[in-house]
Amino acid sequence: MLTKRSNQILLPGFVFLTLFSLILTSCATIPIAQANPKKEAGMASFTLKTGLGNGKMFFIGVGGDIDGKENPDLKVGPGDMVEITLVDGEGAMHNLVVPDFNVASKDVVGKDSTAQVSFTVGQDGTFPYYCGVTGHRQAGMEGKLIVGSGKAAVMEDAPEIVRDPTDLPGPIGDRPPQKVRVDLEAIEIVGKLAKGTSYPYWTFNGKVPGPFIRVRVGDEVEVHLKNAASSSMSHSVDFHAVTGPGGGATMTQTAPGKETSFTFKALNPGLFVYHCATPSVAHHIASGMFGLILVEPEGGLPKVNHEFYVMQSEIYTQAPFGQAGPQSFSETKLANETPEYYVFNGAAGALTGDHMLKAAVGDTVRIFFGVGGPNKISSFHVIGEILDRVYDQASLTAPPLTDVQTTLVPAGGATVVEFKLQVPGRFILVDHALSRMERGLAGYLMVQGPQNPEIINGTPTTGSGH
């Protein structure tokens, strides 16, 4: 019997194996009973038994060509009806998910309990199957379903839309007020959401978030908004730093191929969100149209070694989280506030690879952090660090909070955090609503330098520490 349960689909790479390594290292491989998978014309049947051992969790094939193989390749023909029986080999809770075919088994709980799924495959390709229980895929329970040659029609890699966290202008310092021109262009682009997955983004200047804008209190800011001729929608911009109706949105409702402009006086220092304010506003924001503008106080900000630009948001797709291929926007999920993805800087895992934050022991770090939303609050936290200073609600004129573990940032809000790095290693940026890590929300701060055993010392391990 087929049971669909898309909410079990997880993202690889953001739940770590430390706990499993500590608990499971001494476990022996589970013995496998013998059976023969059926392979008839148009029908392929397999049995997988769950196992633990050597710090890992896995599936083991039962019978035939897959017998005894860990996470075996399941090979079938195009158009086959596939039947997979899952057997609980050690008593822990497990299930089986094949996301590309929208398949999820019921949970098996208790040694020798079973569950079964059946579905029909289509054209050639290679598709993952895995356990959808939280953390089990990351602990090793993942294999491949190979249809035909295993080679699917390759989707051209979608362009990257991630704004690098170092892509921001330097400090203004101590200068008098002046006129500053800001150029924004609304660009609609199908970009990379995750590996093998694309999404129709709406952006400012082709990246998410939009450009980091830096002015000082008292500046006259002249904003020009161009909407690309290729756009399908009108777009606009609302600056939370503006004193005036709509934050500028009433003057920048811009049709495709057109340009609008307005000026405003930066009256209040702080770090402010800007976003598109064309109906549906939430849809435009969820598609990537947001950014930050920093209005420096007179005299500027204290000097630090590194400044980074990070924004959190949600993405609402029709398909369940983790499904490969082109994705489309879901109005229903947006209305229900049930996103499939939580992301930093526009894409799943955006700040864990080429765009991770980098610094060295002894450096001081400042993160300009904002939440585009459109709906969810962030409990911003850096695993392994204490925030020396937090400019709560991004107020730069009030005394900062000190020695903060986690800081709340509302949708459409921002904060500025600062801390000094005293030990090397990988520090993980998260929303401490930690299940969101499994939907794409994590970033790395890699710190190089000498160890400091006076601060932390012990047996080295891997993982998040949470």
C-alpha positions as CSV (number, residue, x, y, z in Angstrom):
1,M,0.0,0.0,0.0
2,L,1.4,3.4,-1.0
3,T,1.4,6.2,1.5
4,K,2.6,9.6,0.5
5,R,4.3,11.7,3.1
6,S,6.4,14.4,1.6
7,N,7.2,16.1,4.9
8,Q,9.8,13.5,5.6
9,I,12.1,14.5,2.8
10,L,15.4,15.9,4.1
11,L,18.4,17.8,2.8
12,P,21.8,16.1,2.8
13,G,24.7,17.7,4.5
14,F,23.2,19.7,7.4
15,V,22.6,17.1,10.2
16,F,25.8,15.6,11.5
17,L,27.0,12.2,12.6
18,T,28.6,12.8,15.9
19,L,25.8,11.3,18.0
20,F,25.6,8.3,15.8
21,S,29.4,7.8,15.9
22,L,29.4,7.8,19.7
23,I,26.5,5.5,20.1
24,L,26.8,3.1,17.2
25,T,30.6,2.5,16.8
26,S,30.5,-0.7,18.8
27,C,27.5,-2.2,16.9
28,A,28.0,-5.2,14.7
29,T,26.5,-5.6,11.3
30,I,23.0,-7.1,11.4
31,P,22.8,-10.6,9.9
32,I,20.7,-10.8,6.8
33,A,18.1,-13.4,6.0
34,Q,18.2,-14.9,2.5
35,A,15.5,-14.2,0.0
36,N,15.2,-13.8,-3.8
37,P,13.9,-10.6,-5.3
38,K,11.5,-11.1,-8.1
39,K,12.4,-9.7,-11.5
40,E,9.6,-10.3,-14.1
41,A,8.8,-8.5,-17.3
42,G,7.5,-5.1,-16.2
43,M,7.9,-5.9,-12.5
44,A,10.9,-5.5,-10.1
45,S,10.7,-6.5,-6.4
46,F,13.4,-5.8,-3.8
47,T,13.8,-6.4,-0.1
48,L,15.9,-4.0,2.1
49,K,16.8,-4.7,5.7
50,T,18.0,-1.9,8.0
51,G,21.3,-2.2,9.9
52,L,23.7,-0.4,12.2
53,G,27.5,-0.7,12.5
54,N,30.8,1.1,12.5
55,G,29.2,4.4,13.4
56,K,26.8,4.3,10.4
57,M,23.2,3.4,9.6
58,F,22.4,1.7,6.3
59,F,20.1,-0.5,4.2
60,I,21.3,-4.0,3.3
61,G,20.0,-5.9,0.3
62,V,18.3,-9.2,0.8
63,G,18.6,-12.0,-1.8
64,G,19.7,-12.1,-5.4
65,D,22.2,-9.7,-6.9
66,I,21.9,-7.2,-4.0
67,D,22.3,-9.8,-1.2
68,G,24.4,-8.5,1.6
69,K,25.3,-5.2,-0.2
70,E,25.2,-2.0,1.8
71,N,22.8,0.6,0.3
72,P,22.6,-1.4,-2.9
73,D,21.9,0.0,-6.4
74,L,18.3,-1.1,-7.3
75,K,18.3,-1.6,-11.1
76,V,15.0,-1.5,-13.0
77,G,13.8,-0.9,-16.5
78,P,11.9,2.1,-17.8
79,G,8.2,1.6,-17.2
80,D,8.6,-1.1,-14.6
81,M,6.4,-1.4,-11.6
82,V,8.7,-1.4,-8.6
83,E,7.9,-3.0,-5.3
84,I,10.2,-2.5,-2.3
85,T,9.8,-4.2,1.0
86,L,11.5,-2.7,4.0
87,V,12.4,-4.9,7.0
88,D,13.4,-3.4,10.4
89,G,16.7,-5.2,11.2
90,E,17.5,-3.8,14.6
91,G,14.4,-2.4,16.1
92,A,14.9,1.4,15.6
93,M,12.3,3.4,13.7
94,H,12.9,3.7,10.0
95,N,11.1,4.3,6.7
96,L,11.8,4.5,3.0
97,V,11.5,7.6,0.8
98,V,11.9,7.9,-3.0
99,P,11.2,11.6,-3.5
100,D,11.4,11.7,-7.3
101,F,8.3,9.4,-7.4
102,N,6.6,11.1,-4.4
103,V,6.9,7.8,-2.5
104,A,7.2,7.4,1.3
105,S,6.5,4.2,3.2
106,K,5.0,4.0,6.7
107,D,7.4,3.8,9.6
108,V,8.6,0.4,10.7
109,V,9.2,0.2,14.5
110,G,10.4,-3.0,16.1
111,K,12.7,-5.7,14.9
112,D,11.4,-7.6,11.9
113,S,8.4,-5.3,11.3
114,T,7.9,-4.5,7.6
115,A,6.5,-1.9,5.2
116,Q,6.1,-1.9,1.5
117,V,5.8,0.6,-1.3
118,S,5.0,0.1,-5.0
119,F,5.2,2.6,-7.8
120,T,5.9,2.9,-11.6
121,V,9.1,4.4,-12.9
122,G,9.4,6.3,-16.2
123,Q,12.4,7.2,-18.3
124,D,16.0,6.5,-17.7
125,G,17.7,8.2,-14.7
126,T,19.3,7.7,-11.3
127,F,17.2,8.6,-8.3
128,P,17.9,8.5,-4.6
129,Y,16.1,6.4,-2.0
130,Y,16.7,6.9,1.7
131,C,15.3,6.8,5.2
132,G,13.3,9.9,5.9
133,V,13.5,9.7,9.8
134,T,15.3,12.8,11.0
135,G,19.1,12.4,10.7
136,H,19.1,8.8,9.3
137,R,19.8,9.8,5.7
138,Q,22.8,11.8,6.9
139,A,23.9,8.9,9.0
140,G,24.3,6.8,5.8
141,M,20.9,5.4,4.9
142,E,20.8,6.3,1.2
143,G,21.1,4.4,-2.0
144,K,20.3,4.7,-5.7
145,L,17.4,3.5,-7.8
146,I,18.8,3.2,-11.4
147,V,16.2,3.2,-14.2
148,G,17.5,1.8,-17.5
149,S,20.9,3.3,-18.4
150,G,20.7,5.6,-15.3
151,K,21.4,8.6,-17.5
152,A,18.6,11.1,-17.5
153,A,18.3,14.0,-19.8
154,V,20.7,16.5,-18.2
155,M,19.2,19.7,-17.1
156,E,21.5,22.6,-17.8
157,D,22.9,23.9,-14.6
158,A,20.9,26.9,-13.5
159,P,22.8,30.1,-12.9
160,E,23.8,30.9,-9.3
161,I,21.9,33.6,-7.6
162,V,23.7,33.6,-4.2
163,R,25.0,36.9,-3.0
164,D,28.5,36.3,-1.6
165,P,28.5,37.4,2.1
166,T,31.7,39.5,1.4
167,D,29.9,41.4,-1.4
168,L,29.3,44.7,0.4
169,P,30.9,48.2,0.2
170,G,33.5,49.2,2.8
171,P,32.9,51.5,5.8
172,I,32.0,55.2,5.0
173,G,33.8,56.5,8.1
174,D,33.8,60.1,9.1
175,R,32.6,62.1,6.1
176,P,30.0,64.9,5.8
177,P,26.5,64.1,4.3
178,Q,26.4,64.0,0.5
179,K,24.2,62.8,-2.4
180,V,24.3,59.1,-3.1
181,R,22.9,57.4,-6.2
182,V,21.5,53.8,-5.9
183,D,20.8,51.8,-9.0
184,L,18.6,48.8,-8.8
185,E,17.3,46.5,-11.5
186,A,14.5,44.0,-11.2
187,I,15.6,40.8,-12.9
188,E,13.6,37.7,-13.2
189,I,15.8,34.6,-13.5
190,V,15.6,30.8,-13.2
191,G,18.4,30.2,-10.7
192,K,19.9,27.3,-8.7
193,L,17.9,26.6,-5.5
194,A,19.8,23.4,-4.6
195,K,21.8,20.7,-6.4
196,G,19.8,19.6,-9.5
197,T,17.0,22.0,-8.5
198,S,16.0,25.4,-10.0
199,Y,13.5,28.0,-9.0
200,P,12.1,31.1,-10.8
201,Y,13.6,33.9,-8.7
202,W,12.7,37.6,-8.9
203,T,15.8,39.6,-7.8
204,F,17.3,43.0,-7.4
205,N,20.4,43.1,-9.7
206,G,20.4,39.3,-10.3
207,K,21.4,38.1,-6.9
208,V,19.7,37.2,-3.6
209,P,19.7,39.3,-1.5
210,G,19.8,42.5,-3.4
211,P,22.9,44.7,-3.2
212,F,24.0,45.9,0.2
213,I,23.5,49.7,0.2
214,R,25.6,51.8,2.5
215,V,25.0,55.5,3.3
216,R,25.3,57.8,6.3
217,V,22.8,59.7,8.3
218,G,22.0,62.9,6.6
219,D,22.7,61.7,3.1
220,E,20.3,62.4,0.2
221,V,19.7,59.1,-1.5
222,E,18.6,59.0,-5.2
223,V,17.1,55.7,-6.1
224,H,16.7,54.5,-9.7
225,L,14.7,51.3,-10.3
226,K,14.8,49.7,-13.7
227,N,12.6,46.7,-14.5
228,A,14.2,44.5,-17.2
229,A,12.3,44.3,-20.4
230,S,12.3,40.5,-20.1
231,S,10.3,40.7,-16.8
232,S,6.8,39.3,-16.7
233,M,5.8,41.3,-13.6
234,S,5.8,44.9,-12.5
235,H,8.2,45.5,-9.5
236,S,8.9,48.2,-7.0
237,V,11.0,48.9,-3.9
238,D,10.1,49.8,-0.3
239,F,12.9,51.0,1.9
240,H,12.3,50.7,5.6
241,A,14.9,53.5,6.0
242,V,12.5,55.9,4.2
243,T,10.2,58.4,6.0
244,G,7.3,58.7,3.5
245,P,4.3,56.7,2.2
246,G,5.2,53.2,1.1
247,G,8.9,53.7,1.8
248,G,9.2,54.7,-1.9
249,A,7.0,52.0,-3.3
250,T,4.3,54.4,-4.3
251,M,6.8,56.1,-6.6
252,T,8.5,53.0,-8.0
253,Q,5.8,50.7,-9.3
254,T,7.7,49.9,-12.5
255,A,6.4,48.1,-15.5
256,P,8.7,45.8,-17.6
257,G,11.2,47.8,-19.6
258,K,10.5,51.0,-17.7
259,E,12.5,53.0,-15.1
260,T,11.4,55.1,-12.1
261,S,13.2,57.1,-9.5
262,F,12.8,59.0,-6.2
263,T,15.0,60.7,-3.6
264,F,14.8,60.5,0.2
265,K,16.8,61.9,3.2
266,A,18.4,59.3,5.4
267,L,17.1,60.6,8.7
268,N,17.7,57.7,11.1
269,P,20.9,55.6,11.5
270,G,20.4,51.8,11.6
271,L,20.3,48.7,9.4
272,F,17.1,48.5,7.4
273,V,15.4,46.0,5.1
274,Y,14.3,46.9,1.7
275,H,12.0,44.8,-0.5
276,C,9.6,44.8,-3.5
277,A,6.2,46.1,-2.5
278,T,4.2,45.1,-5.6
279,P,1.2,42.8,-4.9
280,S,1.4,40.1,-3.9
281,V,4.1,41.6,-1.8
282,A,4.8,38.3,0.0
283,H,5.2,36.5,-3.3
284,H,7.8,39.0,-4.5
285,I,9.7,38.8,-1.3
286,A,9.6,35.0,-1.2
287,S,11.0,34.9,-4.7
288,G,14.1,36.9,-3.6
289,M,13.3,40.6,-3.8
290,F,14.8,41.9,-0.6
291,G,18.1,43.4,0.7
292,L,19.6,45.6,3.4
293,I,20.5,49.3,3.5
294,L,22.9,50.5,6.3
295,V,22.6,54.1,7.4
296,E,25.8,54.7,9.4
297,P,25.7,57.1,12.3
298,E,27.8,60.2,12.2
299,G,31.4,59.1,12.5
300,G,30.8,55.6,11.2
301,L,31.0,52.2,13.0
302,P,33.9,50.9,15.1
303,K,36.6,49.2,13.0
304,V,36.5,45.3,12.6
305,N,38.6,42.9,10.5
306,H,35.7,41.4,8.6
307,E,32.1,42.4,7.7
308,F,29.6,39.9,6.2
309,Y,26.2,40.3,4.7
310,V,23.7,37.5,5.5
311,M,19.9,37.3,5.0
312,Q,17.4,34.6,5.8
313,S,14.2,33.9,3.9
314,E,11.7,31.1,3.0
315,I,10.9,29.6,-0.3
316,Y,7.5,28.0,-1.1
317,T,7.6,25.4,-3.9
318,Q,4.9,23.2,-5.3
319,A,7.1,20.1,-5.1
320,P,8.3,18.7,-1.7
321,F,11.6,19.7,-0.3
322,G,14.6,18.0,-2.0
323,Q,12.8,17.0,-5.2
324,A,15.1,17.5,-8.2
325,G,14.3,19.5,-11.3
326,P,12.6,22.8,-12.0
327,Q,10.4,24.0,-9.2
328,S,7.5,26.4,-9.2
329,F,6.0,28.7,-6.7
330,S,3.1,27.6,-4.4
331,E,0.6,30.3,-3.6
332,T,-1.2,27.9,-1.2
333,K,1.9,27.1,0.8
334,L,2.7,30.8,1.0
335,A,-0.8,31.6,2.3
336,N,-0.5,28.8,4.8
337,E,3.0,29.8,5.8
338,T,4.4,26.3,5.2
339,P,7.7,26.8,3.3
340,E,9.6,23.9,1.7
341,Y,12.9,25.6,2.0
342,Y,14.6,27.9,4.6
343,V,17.7,29.6,3.1
344,F,20.5,32.0,3.8
345,N,21.3,34.3,0.8
346,G,18.8,32.7,-1.5
347,A,19.6,29.0,-1.9
348,A,19.9,25.8,0.1
349,G,23.3,25.5,1.8
350,A,24.4,28.7,0.0
351,L,26.9,29.6,2.7
352,T,28.4,26.1,3.2
353,G,30.5,25.8,0.1
354,D,32.2,28.4,-2.1
355,H,30.5,31.2,-0.2
356,M,31.3,30.2,3.3
357,L,32.5,33.0,5.6
358,K,36.3,33.0,6.3
359,A,38.4,34.6,9.0
360,A,41.3,33.9,11.3
361,V,42.0,33.5,15.1
362,G,42.3,37.0,16.6
363,D,40.0,38.6,14.0
364,T,36.9,40.6,14.9
365,V,33.8,39.9,12.9
366,R,30.7,41.9,12.2
367,I,27.7,40.3,10.6
368,F,24.9,42.4,9.1
369,F,22.0,40.0,9.4
370,G,18.5,40.5,8.1
371,V,15.3,38.5,7.6
372,G,13.5,39.0,4.3
373,G,10.9,36.5,5.3
374,P,8.3,37.0,4.2
375,N,6.8,35.3,7.2
376,K,9.2,33.6,9.7
377,I,11.1,35.0,12.6
378,S,14.8,34.0,13.0
379,S,16.5,32.9,16.2
380,F,19.9,33.7,14.9
381,H,22.8,31.8,16.6
382,V,26.4,31.0,15.8
383,I,27.2,27.5,17.1
384,G,30.4,27.7,19.2
385,E,30.5,31.5,19.6
386,I,29.1,34.0,22.0
387,L,28.0,37.3,20.4
388,D,30.2,39.9,22.1
389,R,27.9,42.8,21.0
390,V,24.4,42.7,19.5
391,Y,22.8,45.9,18.2
392,D,19.3,44.8,19.0
393,Q,16.7,45.4,16.3
394,A,19.6,47.0,14.4
395,S,19.5,50.1,16.5
396,L,23.0,51.7,16.2
397,T,22.3,54.5,18.6
398,A,21.3,52.5,21.7
399,P,24.0,50.7,23.7
400,P,24.6,47.2,22.3
401,L,23.7,44.1,24.3
402,T,26.7,42.1,25.4
403,D,27.4,38.4,25.8
404,V,24.4,37.1,23.9
405,Q,23.9,33.5,22.8
406,T,20.9,33.8,20.4
407,T,19.1,36.9,19.1
408,L,15.6,37.2,17.7
409,V,15.2,38.9,14.4
410,P,11.6,39.5,13.0
411,A,10.6,39.1,9.5
412,G,11.4,42.4,7.8
413,G,13.9,43.2,10.6
414,A,17.7,43.1,11.1
415,T,20.5,43.1,13.6
416,V,24.2,43.7,13.7
417,V,26.4,41.3,15.7
418,E,30.1,41.4,16.5
419,F,32.5,39.0,18.1
420,K,36.2,38.2,18.3
421,L,37.5,34.8,17.2
422,Q,39.6,33.1,19.8
423,V,39.9,29.5,18.5
424,P,40.0,27.9,15.1
425,G,37.4,25.6,13.5
426,R,34.1,25.6,11.7
427,F,31.4,27.7,13.4
428,I,27.9,27.1,12.1
429,L,25.4,29.9,11.4
430,V,21.9,28.7,12.2
431,D,18.4,29.7,13.1
432,H,18.0,27.9,16.4
433,A,14.6,26.6,15.2
434,L,17.0,23.8,14.3
435,S,14.7,21.6,12.2
436,R,15.1,24.4,9.6
437,M,18.7,23.1,9.1
438,E,17.2,20.1,7.4
439,R,15.5,22.3,4.9
440,G,18.6,24.1,3.7
441,L,19.3,26.7,6.4
442,A,23.0,26.6,7.5
443,G,26.1,28.6,6.9
444,Y,29.8,28.0,7.8
445,L,32.3,30.4,9.3
446,M,35.7,28.8,8.8
447,V,38.4,30.1,11.2
448,Q,42.1,29.4,10.6
449,G,44.8,29.7,13.2
450,P,46.5,28.1,16.2
451,Q,44.7,26.1,18.8
452,N,44.0,27.6,22.2
453,P,43.8,24.8,24.7
454,E,43.4,27.3,27.6
455,I,39.9,28.1,26.1
456,I,38.9,24.7,24.8
457,N,40.7,21.3,24.9
458,G,39.7,17.7,24.5
459,T,39.3,14.9,22.1
460,P,38.6,16.3,18.6
461,T,35.3,15.4,17.1
462,T,33.3,16.4,14.0
463,G,29.8,17.9,13.9
464,S,27.8,20.9,15.0
465,G,28.1,20.5,18.7
466,H,24.3,20.6,18.9
